[in-house]
Amino acid sequence: MSIWRVILAILFPPLAVIDRGCGSCLITFILTCCGWVPGVIAALIILNKN
């Protein structure tokens, strides 16, 4: 996980996980629409997986 991905996950979470698949991007987008903090947490968890 690079520092640029972390910054992107904090600023716009769905864009940070766009290369992890459609499901991850969709889940992160829905959580970001519900609230910014759940979207950031989901993006950081998805980016932390190997």
N, CA, C and O atoms as a Tripos MOL2 file, in Angstrom:
@<TRIPOS>MOLECULE
protein
  200   199    50     0     0
PROTEIN
NO_CHARGES

@<TRIPOS>ATOM
      1 N           0.8650   -1.1680    0.0000 N.3       1 MET1
      2 CA          0.0000    0.0000    0.0000 C.3       1 MET1
      3 C           0.9090    1.2270    0.0000 C.2       1 MET1
      4 O           1.6900    1.4410    0.9260 O.2       1 MET1
      5 N           0.7900    2.0170   -1.0460 N.am      2 SER2
      6 CA          1.6240    3.2060   -1.1550 C.3       2 SER2
      7 C           0.9530    4.4020   -0.4780 C.2       2 SER2
      8 O          -0.2480    4.3950   -0.2080 O.2       2 SER2
      9 N           1.7450    5.4030   -0.2180 N.am      3 ILE3
     10 CA          1.2370    6.6060    0.4470 C.3       3 ILE3
     11 C           0.2280    7.3280   -0.4450 C.2       3 ILE3
     12 O          -0.7020    7.9620    0.0540 O.2       3 ILE3
     13 N           0.4080    7.2330   -1.7460 N.am      4 TRP4
     14 CA         -0.5300    7.8980   -2.6740 C.3       4 TRP4
     15 C          -1.8890    7.2320   -2.6350 C.2       4 TRP4
     16 O          -2.9130    7.9070   -2.7350 O.2       4 TRP4
     17 N          -1.9110    5.9220   -2.4920 N.am      5 ARG5
     18 CA         -3.1830    5.1980   -2.3810 C.3       5 ARG5
     19 C          -3.9080    5.5630   -1.0870 C.2       5 ARG5
     20 O          -5.1320    5.6980   -1.0750 O.2       5 ARG5
     21 N          -3.1610    5.7200   -0.0090 N.am      6 VAL6
     22 CA         -3.7640    6.0890    1.2750 C.3       6 VAL6
     23 C          -4.3620    7.4870    1.1880 C.2       6 VAL6
     24 O          -5.4780    7.7180    1.6530 O.2       6 VAL6
     25 N          -3.6270    8.4140    0.5950 N.am      7 ILE7
     26 CA         -4.1400    9.7840    0.4300 C.3       7 ILE7
     27 C          -5.3790    9.7820   -0.4490 C.2       7 ILE7
     28 O          -6.3540   10.4710   -0.1510 O.2       7 ILE7
     29 N          -5.3470    9.0090   -1.5380 N.am      8 LEU8
     30 CA         -6.5000    8.9180   -2.4210 C.3       8 LEU8
     31 C          -7.6870    8.2600   -1.7180 C.2       8 LEU8
     32 O          -8.8350    8.6400   -1.9490 O.2       8 LEU8
     33 N          -7.4120    7.2780   -0.8640 N.am      9 ALA9
     34 CA         -8.4840    6.6180   -0.1100 C.3       9 ALA9
     35 C          -9.1290    7.5760    0.8840 C.2       9 ALA9
     36 O         -10.3230    7.4700    1.1630 O.2       9 ALA9
     37 N          -8.3570    8.4970    1.4130 N.am     10 ILE10
     38 CA         -8.9150    9.4670    2.3500 C.3      10 ILE10
     39 C          -9.7180   10.5350    1.6120 C.2      10 ILE10
     40 O         -10.7710   10.9560    2.0890 O.2      10 ILE10
     41 N          -9.2320   10.9730    0.4590 N.am     11 LEU11
     42 CA         -9.9130   12.0380   -0.2750 C.3      11 LEU11
     43 C         -11.1270   11.5300   -1.0570 C.2      11 LEU11
     44 O         -12.2000   12.1290   -0.9870 O.2      11 LEU11
     45 N         -10.9680   10.4370   -1.7970 N.am     12 PHE12
     46 CA        -12.0630    9.8780   -2.5960 C.3      12 PHE12
     47 C         -11.9450    8.3600   -2.6140 C.2      12 PHE12
     48 O         -11.3060    7.7980   -3.5040 O.2      12 PHE12
     49 N         -12.5530    7.6960   -1.6410 N.am     13 PRO13
     50 CA        -12.3590    6.2550   -1.4540 C.3      13 PRO13
     51 C         -12.6610    5.3550   -2.6590 C.2      13 PRO13
     52 O         -11.8880    4.4290   -2.9050 O.2      13 PRO13
     53 N         -13.7400    5.5730   -3.4250 N.am     14 PRO14
     54 CA        -13.9910    4.6420   -4.5380 C.3      14 PRO14
     55 C         -12.9100    4.6760   -5.6150 C.2      14 PRO14
     56 O         -12.6480    3.6620   -6.2630 O.2      14 PRO14
     57 N         -12.2960    5.8110   -5.8050 N.am     15 LEU15
     58 CA        -11.2470    5.9160   -6.8200 C.3      15 LEU15
     59 C          -9.9900    5.1570   -6.4030 C.2      15 LEU15
     60 O          -9.2430    4.6860   -7.2610 O.2      15 LEU15
     61 N          -9.7520    5.0350   -5.1260 N.am     16 ALA16
     62 CA         -8.5670    4.3270   -4.6450 C.3      16 ALA16
     63 C          -8.6530    2.8270   -4.8610 C.2      16 ALA16
     64 O          -7.6230    2.1680   -5.0050 O.2      16 ALA16
     65 N          -9.8670    2.2680   -4.8870 N.am     17 VAL17
     66 CA        -10.0240    0.8140   -5.0160 C.3      17 VAL17
     67 C         -10.5630    0.4040   -6.3790 C.2      17 VAL17
     68 O         -11.0530   -0.7140   -6.5360 O.2      17 VAL17
     69 N         -10.4810    1.2730   -7.3500 N.am     18 ILE18
     70 CA        -11.0650    0.9890   -8.6620 C.3      18 ILE18
     71 C         -10.3870   -0.2030   -9.3450 C.2      18 ILE18
     72 O         -11.0280   -0.8980  -10.1340 O.2      18 ILE18
     73 N          -9.1130   -0.4520   -9.0590 N.am     19 ASP19
     74 CA         -8.4190   -1.5650   -9.7060 C.3      19 ASP19
     75 C          -8.5940   -2.8870   -8.9580 C.2      19 ASP19
     76 O          -8.0780   -3.9120   -9.4050 O.2      19 ASP19
     77 N          -9.3040   -2.8850   -7.8390 N.am     20 ARG20
     78 CA         -9.5260   -4.1040   -7.0470 C.3      20 ARG20
     79 C         -10.7640   -4.8660   -7.4950 C.2      20 ARG20
     80 O         -11.0530   -5.9320   -6.9530 O.2      20 ARG20
     81 N         -11.4920   -4.3550   -8.4570 N.am     21 GLY21
     82 CA        -12.6700   -5.0480   -8.9580 C.3      21 GLY21
     83 C         -13.9200   -4.2170   -8.8050 C.2      21 GLY21
     84 O         -13.9610   -3.2490   -8.0450 O.2      21 GLY21
     85 N         -14.9420   -4.6160   -9.5440 N.am     22 CYS22
     86 CA        -16.2050   -3.8760   -9.5530 C.3      22 CYS22
     87 C         -16.9210   -3.9660   -8.2150 C.2      22 CYS22
     88 O         -17.5180   -2.9860   -7.7700 O.2      22 CYS22
     89 N         -16.8720   -5.1180   -7.5700 N.am     23 GLY23
     90 CA        -17.5600   -5.2920   -6.2990 C.3      23 GLY23
     91 C         -16.9820   -4.4120   -5.2030 C.2      23 GLY23
     92 O         -17.7210   -3.7940   -4.4370 O.2      23 GLY23
     93 N         -15.6690   -4.3590   -5.1340 N.am     24 SER24
     94 CA        -15.0170   -3.5200   -4.1220 C.3      24 SER24
     95 C         -15.3050   -2.0460   -4.3560 C.2      24 SER24
     96 O         -15.5500   -1.2890   -3.4160 O.2      24 SER24
     97 N         -15.2720   -1.6550   -5.6050 N.am     25 CYS25
     98 CA        -15.5370   -0.2580   -5.9410 C.3      25 CYS25
     99 C         -16.9880    0.0980   -5.6310 C.2      25 CYS25
    100 O         -17.2680    1.1860   -5.1270 O.2      25 CYS25
    101 N         -17.8990   -0.8030   -5.9280 N.am     26 LEU26
    102 CA        -19.3190   -0.5550   -5.6790 C.3      26 LEU26
    103 C         -19.6260   -0.4840   -4.1800 C.2      26 LEU26
    104 O         -20.3590    0.3980   -3.7350 O.2      26 LEU26
    105 N         -19.0700   -1.4020   -3.4170 N.am     27 ILE27
    106 CA        -19.2860   -1.3890   -1.9700 C.3      27 ILE27
    107 C         -18.7280   -0.1120   -1.3570 C.2      27 ILE27
    108 O         -19.3720    0.5130   -0.5140 O.2      27 ILE27
    109 N         -17.5330    0.2690   -1.7820 N.am     28 THR28
    110 CA        -16.9250    1.4860   -1.2540 C.3      28 THR28
    111 C         -17.7150    2.7180   -1.6510 C.2      28 THR28
    112 O         -17.8440    3.6540   -0.8610 O.2      28 THR28
    113 N         -18.2470    2.7290   -2.8670 N.am     29 PHE29
    114 CA        -19.0570    3.8610   -3.3160 C.3      29 PHE29
    115 C         -20.3410    3.9860   -2.4960 C.2      29 PHE29
    116 O         -20.7220    5.0870   -2.0980 O.2      29 PHE29
    117 N         -21.0030    2.8640   -2.2460 N.am     30 ILE30
    118 CA        -22.2440    2.8870   -1.4610 C.3      30 ILE30
    119 C         -21.9670    3.3410   -0.0270 C.2      30 ILE30
    120 O         -22.7190    4.1380    0.5330 O.2      30 ILE30
    121 N         -20.8800    2.8280    0.5660 N.am     31 LEU31
    122 CA        -20.5450    3.2470    1.9220 C.3      31 LEU31
    123 C         -20.1420    4.7180    1.9790 C.2      31 LEU31
    124 O         -20.4100    5.3940    2.9720 O.2      31 LEU31
    125 N         -19.5030    5.2180    0.9260 N.am     32 THR32
    126 CA        -19.1380    6.6320    0.8850 C.3      32 THR32
    127 C         -20.3780    7.5010    0.7590 C.2      32 THR32
    128 O         -20.4320    8.5900    1.3290 O.2      32 THR32
    129 N         -21.3690    7.0340    0.0210 N.am     33 CYS33
    130 CA        -22.6190    7.7910   -0.0850 C.3      33 CYS33
    131 C         -23.3630    7.8140    1.2490 C.2      33 CYS33
    132 O         -24.0190    8.8020    1.5760 O.2      33 CYS33
    133 N         -23.2630    6.7310    2.0190 N.am     34 CYS34
    134 CA        -23.9120    6.6950    3.3330 C.3      34 CYS34
    135 C         -23.1970    7.5840    4.3410 C.2      34 CYS34
    136 O         -23.8210    8.1550    5.2360 O.2      34 CYS34
    137 N         -21.9230    7.6890    4.1900 N.am     35 GLY35
    138 CA        -21.1160    8.5020    5.0930 C.3      35 GLY35
    139 C         -19.6690    8.4230    4.6670 C.2      35 GLY35
    140 O         -19.2120    7.3800    4.2000 O.2      35 GLY35
    141 N         -18.9480    9.5070    4.8240 N.am     36 TRP36
    142 CA        -17.5740    9.5490    4.3410 C.3      36 TRP36
    143 C         -16.6660    8.6060    5.1240 C.2      36 TRP36
    144 O         -15.8110    7.9390    4.5400 O.2      36 TRP36
    145 N         -16.8470    8.5490    6.4320 N.am     37 VAL37
    146 CA        -15.9780    7.7330    7.2860 C.3      37 VAL37
    147 C         -16.1010    6.2360    6.9700 C.2      37 VAL37
    148 O         -15.0700    5.5730    6.8660 O.2      37 VAL37
    149 N         -17.3070    5.6680    6.8120 N.am     38 PRO38
    150 CA        -17.3720    4.2390    6.4530 C.3      38 PRO38
    151 C         -16.7190    3.9410    5.1040 C.2      38 PRO38
    152 O         -16.1310    2.8740    4.9250 O.2      38 PRO38
    153 N         -16.8160    4.8600    4.1670 N.am     39 GLY39
    154 CA        -16.1700    4.6680    2.8760 C.3      39 GLY39
    155 C         -14.6590    4.6620    2.9830 C.2      39 GLY39
    156 O         -13.9910    3.8650    2.3240 O.2      39 GLY39
    157 N         -14.1160    5.5370    3.8030 N.am     40 VAL40
    158 CA        -12.6610    5.5880    4.0020 C.3      40 VAL40
    159 C         -12.1800    4.3270    4.7010 C.2      40 VAL40
    160 O         -11.1490    3.7640    4.3310 O.2      40 VAL40
    161 N         -12.9130    3.8860    5.6980 N.am     41 ILE41
    162 CA        -12.5290    2.6690    6.4180 C.3      41 ILE41
    163 C         -12.5640    1.4590    5.4840 C.2      41 ILE41
    164 O         -11.6460    0.6390    5.4990 O.2      41 ILE41
    165 N         -13.6000    1.3440    4.6850 N.am     42 ALA42
    166 CA        -13.7000    0.2250    3.7400 C.3      42 ALA42
    167 C         -12.5750    0.2710    2.7120 C.2      42 ALA42
    168 O         -11.9950   -0.7650    2.3860 O.2      42 ALA42
    169 N         -12.2620    1.4490    2.2010 N.am     43 ALA43
    170 CA        -11.1870    1.5670    1.2200 C.3      43 ALA43
    171 C          -9.8420    1.1860    1.8210 C.2      43 ALA43
    172 O          -9.0440    0.5110    1.1710 O.2      43 ALA43
    173 N          -9.5860    1.6080    3.0430 N.am     44 LEU44
    174 CA         -8.3110    1.2570    3.6790 C.3      44 LEU44
    175 C          -8.2260   -0.2430    3.9760 C.2      44 LEU44
    176 O          -7.1510   -0.8340    3.8730 O.2      44 LEU44
    177 N          -9.3430   -0.8530    4.3400 N.am     45 ILE45
    178 CA         -9.3360   -2.3090    4.5780 C.3      45 ILE45
    179 C          -9.0970   -3.0430    3.2690 C.2      45 ILE45
    180 O          -8.3200   -3.9970    3.2370 O.2      45 ILE45
    181 N          -9.7370   -2.6280    2.2030 N.am     46 ILE46
    182 CA         -9.5570   -3.2840    0.9050 C.3      46 ILE46
    183 C          -8.1350   -3.0940    0.4020 C.2      46 ILE46
    184 O          -7.5520   -4.0280   -0.1490 O.2      46 ILE46
    185 N          -7.5680   -1.9220    0.5760 N.am     47 LEU47
    186 CA         -6.1980   -1.6830    0.1450 C.3      47 LEU47
    187 C          -5.1860   -2.4260    0.9870 C.2      47 LEU47
    188 O          -4.0920   -2.7250    0.5090 O.2      47 LEU47
    189 N          -5.5190   -2.7310    2.2220 N.am     48 ASN48
    190 CA         -4.5900   -3.4220    3.1080 C.3      48 ASN48
    191 C          -4.4850   -4.9120    2.8000 C.2      48 ASN48
    192 O          -3.5010   -5.5480    3.1760 O.2      48 ASN48
    193 N          -5.4880   -5.4830    2.1190 N.am     49 LYS49
    194 CA         -5.4310   -6.9000    1.7570 C.3      49 LYS49
    195 C          -4.3750   -7.1020    0.6830 C.2      49 LYS49
    196 O          -4.1190   -6.2200   -0.1370 O.2      49 LYS49
    197 N          -3.7590   -8.2980    0.7080 N.am     50 ASN50
    198 CA         -2.7230   -8.5950   -0.2820 C.3      50 ASN50
    199 C          -3.2990   -8.9760   -1.6000 C.2      50 ASN50
    200 O          -2.5560   -9.2570   -2.5400 O.2      50 ASN50
@<TRIPOS>BOND
     1     1     2 1
     2     2     3 1
     3     3     4 2
     4     3     5 am
     5     5     6 1
     6     6     7 1
     7     7     8 2
     8     7     9 am
     9     9    10 1
    10    10    11 1
    11    11    12 2
    12    11    13 am
    13    13    14 1
    14    14    15 1
    15    15    16 2
    16    15    17 am
    17    17    18 1
    18    18    19 1
    19    19    20 2
    20    19    21 am
    21    21    22 1
    22    22    23 1
    23    23    24 2
    24    23    25 am
    25    25    26 1
    26    26    27 1
    27    27    28 2
    28    27    29 am
    29    29    30 1
    30    30    31 1
    31    31    32 2
    32    31    33 am
    33    33    34 1
    34    34    35 1
    35    35    36 2
    36    35    37 am
    37    37    38 1
    38    38    39 1
    39    39    40 2
    40    39    41 am
    41    41    42 1
    42    42    43 1
    43    43    44 2
    44    43    45 am
    45    45    46 1
    46    46    47 1
    47    47    48 2
    48    47    49 am
    49    49    50 1
    50    50    51 1
    51    51    52 2
    52    51    53 am
    53    53    54 1
    54    54    55 1
    55    55    56 2
    56    55    57 am
    57    57    58 1
    58    58    59 1
    59    59    60 2
    60    59    61 am
    61    61    62 1
    62    62    63 1
    63    63    64 2
    64    63    65 am
    65    65    66 1
    66    66    67 1
    67    67    68 2
    68    67    69 am
    69    69    70 1
    70    70    71 1
    71    71    72 2
    72    71    73 am
    73    73    74 1
    74    74    75 1
    75    75    76 2
    76    75    77 am
    77    77    78 1
    78    78    79 1
    79    79    80 2
    80    79    81 am
    81    81    82 1
    82    82    83 1
    83    83    84 2
    84    83    85 am
    85    85    86 1
    86    86    87 1
    87    87    88 2
    88    87    89 am
    89    89    90 1
    90    90    91 1
    91    91    92 2
    92    91    93 am
    93    93    94 1
    94    94    95 1
    95    95    96 2
    96    95    97 am
    97    97    98 1
    98    98    99 1
    99    99   100 2
   100    99   101 am
   101   101   102 1
   102   102   103 1
   103   103   104 2
   104   103   105 am
   105   105   106 1
   106   106   107 1
   107   107   108 2
   108   107   109 am
   109   109   110 1
   110   110   111 1
   111   111   112 2
   112   111   113 am
   113   113   114 1
   114   114   115 1
   115   115   116 2
   116   115   117 am
   117   117   118 1
   118   118   119 1
   119   119   120 2
   120   119   121 am
   121   121   122 1
   122   122   123 1
   123   123   124 2
   124   123   125 am
   125   125   126 1
   126   126   127 1
   127   127   128 2
   128   127   129 am
   129   129   130 1
   130   130   131 1
   131   131   132 2
   132   131   133 am
   133   133   134 1
   134   134   135 1
   135   135   136 2
   136   135   137 am
   137   137   138 1
   138   138   139 1
   139   139   140 2
   140   139   141 am
   141   141   142 1
   142   142   143 1
   143   143   144 2
   144   143   145 am
   145   145   146 1
   146   146   147 1
   147   147   148 2
   148   147   149 am
   149   149   150 1
   150   150   151 1
   151   151   152 2
   152   151   153 am
   153   153   154 1
   154   154   155 1
   155   155   156 2
   156   155   157 am
   157   157   158 1
   158   158   159 1
   159   159   160 2
   160   159   161 am
   161   161   162 1
   162   162   163 1
   163   163   164 2
   164   163   165 am
   165   165   166 1
   166   166   167 1
   167   167   168 2
   168   167   169 am
   169   169   170 1
   170   170   171 1
   171   171   172 2
   172   171   173 am
   173   173   174 1
   174   174   175 1
   175   175   176 2
   176   175   177 am
   177   177   178 1
   178   178   179 1
   179   179   180 2
   180   179   181 am
   181   181   182 1
   182   182   183 1
   183   183   184 2
   184   183   185 am
   185   185   186 1
   186   186   187 1
   187   187   188 2
   188   187   189 am
   189   189   190 1
   190   190   191 1
   191   191   192 2
   192   191   193 am
   193   193   194 1
   194   194   195 1
   195   195   196 2
   196   195   197 am
   197   197   198 1
   198   198   199 1
   199   199   200 2
@<TRIPOS>SUBSTRUCTURE
     1 MET1         2 RESIDUE 1 A MET
     2 SER2         6 RESIDUE 1 A SER
     3 ILE3        10 RESIDUE 1 A ILE
     4 TRP4        14 RESIDUE 1 A TRP
     5 ARG5        18 RESIDUE 1 A ARG
     6 VAL6        22 RESIDUE 1 A VAL
     7 ILE7        26 RESIDUE 1 A ILE
     8 LEU8        30 RESIDUE 1 A LEU
     9 ALA9        34 RESIDUE 1 A ALA
    10 ILE10       38 RESIDUE 1 A ILE
    11 LEU11       42 RESIDUE 1 A LEU
    12 PHE12       46 RESIDUE 1 A PHE
    13 PRO13       50 RESIDUE 1 A PRO
    14 PRO14       54 RESIDUE 1 A PRO
    15 LEU15       58 RESIDUE 1 A LEU
    16 ALA16       62 RESIDUE 1 A ALA
    17 VAL17       66 RESIDUE 1 A VAL
    18 ILE18       70 RESIDUE 1 A ILE
    19 ASP19       74 RESIDUE 1 A ASP
    20 ARG20       78 RESIDUE 1 A ARG
    21 GLY21       82 RESIDUE 1 A GLY
    22 CYS22       86 RESIDUE 1 A CYS
    23 GLY23       90 RESIDUE 1 A GLY
    24 SER24       94 RESIDUE 1 A SER
    25 CYS25       98 RESIDUE 1 A CYS
    26 LEU26      102 RESIDUE 1 A LEU
    27 ILE27      106 RESIDUE 1 A ILE
    28 THR28      110 RESIDUE 1 A THR
    29 PHE29      114 RESIDUE 1 A PHE
    30 ILE30      118 RESIDUE 1 A ILE
    31 LEU31      122 RESIDUE 1 A LEU
    32 THR32      126 RESIDUE 1 A THR
    33 CYS33      130 RESIDUE 1 A CYS
    34 CYS34      134 RESIDUE 1 A CYS
    35 GLY35      138 RESIDUE 1 A GLY
    36 TRP36      142 RESIDUE 1 A TRP
    37 VAL37      146 RESIDUE 1 A VAL
    38 PRO38      150 RESIDUE 1 A PRO
    39 GLY39      154 RESIDUE 1 A GLY
    40 VAL40      158 RESIDUE 1 A VAL
    41 ILE41      162 RESIDUE 1 A ILE
    42 ALA42      166 RESIDUE 1 A ALA
    43 ALA43      170 RESIDUE 1 A ALA
    44 LEU44      174 RESIDUE 1 A LEU
    45 ILE45      178 RESIDUE 1 A ILE
    46 ILE46      182 RESIDUE 1 A ILE
    47 LEU47      186 RESIDUE 1 A LEU
    48 ASN48      190 RESIDUE 1 A ASN
    49 LYS49      194 RESIDUE 1 A LYS
    50 ASN50      198 RESIDUE 1 A ASN
